[in-house]
Every structure is written in C-alpha cells, then in structure tokens.
C-alpha cells in the first residue's frame, strides 16, 4: 500500500490495484491474510533471536521473545512462574 508520506517504493498505480484487491476480499480472507502476516512476523522474531543469541537456552530465548513483543512486566511475571 502506498504511504501517505510518499516514502513508499510502490507506485500509485500498483497501490491502487493492491487496494482494489483488498476491497474485493471477504472479511474471512482479510482475517486469514492478517493471521498469516502475524505468524510470519512471529517466526522471523524467533529466528532473529536464535541467530543473535545462539548461546541462550530455549527458555531464555522464549523469555526474550515475550519481553520484546509484550513487555518487560509480562516477561518477569512469566519468569516468576517458570520452574
């Protein structure tokens, strides 16, 4: 989708086509697209942490993922309940 600021690498014509495609999607199709993008973004976050901190345990990587995505307070609460 073209940016309101004009800083997009998508041409106006391509953005118009893309927007029309979105308009034609059913609510179910838009929700599935959203879920798919969320899953892909989450998977990229997991891989980035694994790549950046290969020495971390799986437990610590999960806690880091929670902290980065949901905040320090939630990560601390989860950490306190982990064995």
Residue frames relative to the residue before (quaternion, step in Angstrom):
aa qw qx qy qz dx dy dz
X 1.0000 0.0000 0.0000 0.0000 0.00 0.00 0.00
X 0.4861 -0.6719 0.4736 0.2967 3.59 -0.93 0.85
X 0.4801 -0.6769 0.4933 0.2605 3.50 -1.09 0.80
X 0.5370 -0.6096 0.4787 0.3331 3.56 -1.14 0.63
X 0.6885 0.4910 -0.2725 0.4589 3.59 1.15 -0.61
X 0.4941 -0.6687 0.4287 0.3536 3.59 1.22 -0.17
X 0.5401 0.6410 -0.3887 0.3825 3.58 1.23 0.20
X 0.4710 0.6777 -0.4360 0.3589 3.58 1.19 0.42
X 0.3818 -0.6972 0.5475 0.2615 3.55 -1.17 0.54
X 0.5291 0.5981 -0.4097 0.4409 3.58 1.30 0.25
X 0.4199 -0.7048 0.5081 0.2623 3.56 -0.78 1.00
X 0.6438 -0.5260 0.3894 0.3965 3.56 -1.22 0.47
X 0.6415 0.5268 -0.3213 0.4558 3.58 1.00 -0.83
X 0.6714 0.4843 -0.2978 0.4754 3.59 0.90 -0.92
X 0.6353 0.5242 -0.3304 0.4610 3.60 1.00 -0.79
X 0.6407 0.5229 -0.3294 0.4556 3.59 0.98 -0.79
X 0.6402 0.5089 -0.3170 0.4803 3.59 1.01 -0.82
X 0.6579 0.5090 -0.3072 0.4624 3.56 0.93 -0.93
X 0.6589 0.5055 -0.3121 0.4615 3.60 0.91 -0.87
X 0.6322 0.5211 -0.3342 0.4659 3.58 1.01 -0.73
X 0.6190 0.5342 -0.3343 0.4686 3.58 1.05 -0.76
X 0.6521 0.5037 -0.3129 0.4725 3.59 0.95 -0.85
X 0.6518 0.5248 -0.3183 0.4454 3.59 0.95 -0.85
X 0.6882 0.4841 -0.2795 0.4625 3.58 1.06 -0.72
X 0.5519 0.6166 -0.4017 0.3921 3.60 1.18 -0.33
X 0.4595 -0.6327 0.5392 0.3128 3.52 -1.18 0.58
X 0.6648 -0.4703 0.3764 0.4418 3.57 -1.26 0.24
X 0.6384 0.5366 -0.3199 0.4497 3.57 0.97 -0.84
X 0.6619 0.4988 -0.3048 0.4692 3.59 0.96 -0.84
X 0.6544 0.4995 -0.3164 0.4714 3.59 0.99 -0.79
X 0.6393 0.5139 -0.3271 0.4693 3.58 1.01 -0.74
X 0.6495 0.5037 -0.3217 0.4700 3.60 0.96 -0.79
X 0.6240 0.5198 -0.3370 0.4763 3.60 1.01 -0.74
X 0.6461 0.5178 -0.3121 0.4659 3.58 0.96 -0.86
X 0.6584 0.5012 -0.3074 0.4699 3.60 0.89 -0.93
X 0.6475 0.5280 -0.3145 0.4505 3.56 0.97 -0.83
X 0.6677 0.4919 -0.2983 0.4724 3.58 0.96 -0.86
X 0.6312 0.5216 -0.3290 0.4703 3.58 1.03 -0.76
X 0.6532 0.5075 -0.3179 0.4633 3.61 0.92 -0.88
X 0.6645 0.5039 -0.3069 0.4587 3.58 0.92 -0.88
X 0.6570 0.5048 -0.3087 0.4671 3.58 0.96 -0.84
X 0.6392 0.5176 -0.3200 0.4701 3.58 0.98 -0.83
X 0.6567 0.5082 -0.3104 0.4627 3.60 0.91 -0.89
X 0.6392 0.5147 -0.3254 0.4697 3.59 1.02 -0.75
X 0.6240 0.5342 -0.3331 0.4629 3.59 1.04 -0.74
X 0.6439 0.5177 -0.3141 0.4676 3.57 0.96 -0.90
X 0.6812 0.4882 -0.2921 0.4607 3.59 0.85 -0.95
X 0.6400 0.5308 -0.3309 0.4462 3.59 0.97 -0.79
X 0.6575 0.4877 -0.3079 0.4847 3.59 0.98 -0.81
X 0.6404 0.5182 -0.3263 0.4636 3.61 0.95 -0.82
X 0.6754 0.4929 -0.2909 0.4651 3.59 0.96 -0.86
X 0.7128 0.4676 -0.2559 0.4558 3.57 0.93 -0.92
X 0.8049 0.1791 -0.0626 0.5623 3.60 1.09 -0.70
X 0.0073 -0.8475 0.5307 0.0009 3.62 0.59 1.05
X 0.6418 0.5451 -0.3249 0.4305 3.57 1.17 -0.50
X 0.5454 0.6305 -0.3954 0.3855 3.61 1.22 -0.32
X 0.4912 -0.6190 0.5181 0.3272 3.51 -1.20 0.56
X 0.6507 -0.5018 0.3861 0.4193 3.57 -1.23 0.37
X 0.6193 0.5538 -0.3336 0.4454 3.59 1.03 -0.81
X 0.7014 0.4640 -0.2743 0.4663 3.59 0.84 -0.97
X 0.6141 0.5302 -0.3499 0.4684 3.59 1.09 -0.63
X 0.6370 0.5182 -0.3276 0.4672 3.59 1.01 -0.79
X 0.6582 0.5020 -0.3092 0.4682 3.57 0.96 -0.84
X 0.6338 0.5138 -0.3321 0.4733 3.59 1.02 -0.74
X 0.6303 0.5312 -0.3304 0.4598 3.57 0.97 -0.81
X 0.6452 0.5088 -0.3145 0.4753 3.58 0.96 -0.86
X 0.6715 0.5052 -0.3048 0.4482 3.58 0.87 -0.94
X 0.6967 0.4824 -0.2827 0.4495 3.59 0.84 -0.93
X 0.7565 0.3989 -0.2111 0.4733 3.58 1.00 -0.79
X 0.8212 0.2429 -0.0910 0.5084 3.57 1.00 -0.77
X 0.6462 -0.5567 0.3125 0.4182 3.58 1.25 -0.04
X 0.6503 -0.5586 0.3848 0.3421 3.48 -1.30 0.62
X 0.6431 0.5476 -0.3312 0.4206 3.59 0.97 -0.85
X 0.6738 0.4735 -0.3054 0.4780 3.59 0.89 -0.86
X 0.6318 0.5289 -0.3386 0.4544 3.59 0.96 -0.81
X 0.6479 0.5093 -0.3163 0.4698 3.60 1.00 -0.81
X 0.6505 0.5107 -0.3180 0.4635 3.59 0.98 -0.81
X 0.6495 0.4960 -0.3128 0.4840 3.59 0.98 -0.82
X 0.6358 0.5425 -0.3213 0.4453 3.59 0.94 -0.93
X 0.6631 0.5230 -0.2979 0.4450 3.59 0.98 -0.88
X 0.7234 0.4256 -0.2431 0.4862 3.59 1.13 -0.57
X 0.5597 0.6050 -0.3946 0.4061 3.60 1.25 -0.13
X 0.5093 -0.6452 0.4689 0.3234 3.57 -1.07 0.68
